[in-house]
Amino acid sequence: MASVLVLVLVFLLDLIAFGLAVAAEQRRSTAVVVPDSEKNYTYCVYDSDIATGYGAGALLFLLLSQIVVMGASKCFCCGRSLRPGGSRACALILFLFCWLTFIIAEACLLAGAVRNAYHTRYRTLFVDNPPSCETVRKGVFAAGAAFVLFTAILSEFYYVTYSKSRDSGAGSVPPPYGKDSGIGMSPYS
């Protein structure tokens, strides 16, 4: 049976990661080109840099969620082998897709956080040629949030099907010739 504590903990961590990714999308940096007081050159002025922290926080909460799920399931490959059947096949497919969406989500969040933290430092000497005030593109953190949501759904289903496959058949098939699989010697003593 899947542990309710693990499912709730993973859900909360993924929910926080999703919320932080959406907040990062809403608060990403913007920039304006501003001339200096003597109008000899122009430079970029950036607003709040809080989206970098939100993106990094979402990245860490998603990572922590993935660690909890993989630790609880022993990363699918360690520990006791699973019973053959549909639950094991489904758990394997969900495991692979869970990791795929996790890697995409982490890449989006990391790229967004790094790009949001980057600020152009150079100035141009002529007002006619303004500097490129590059910021993170709209939708990078939103894509990360979408893949956080996909990862959350897939990891929950993965853990449930893994637990079902792990627990199926445990005790349902009686061992041959009684309780113990060894040879009992007590009647002969």
Secondary structure, DSSP 8 states (H G I E B T S, - for coil): ---HHHHHHHHHHHHHHHHHHHHHHHT---EEEEE-TTSS-EEEEE---HHHHHHHHHHHHHHHHHHHHHHHTTTTTSSS---SSHHHHHHHHHHHHHHHHHHHHHHHHHHHHHHHH------BS-TTS--------TTHHHHHHHHHHHHHHHHHHHHHHHHHHHHTTTTTS--TTSS-SS---GGG-
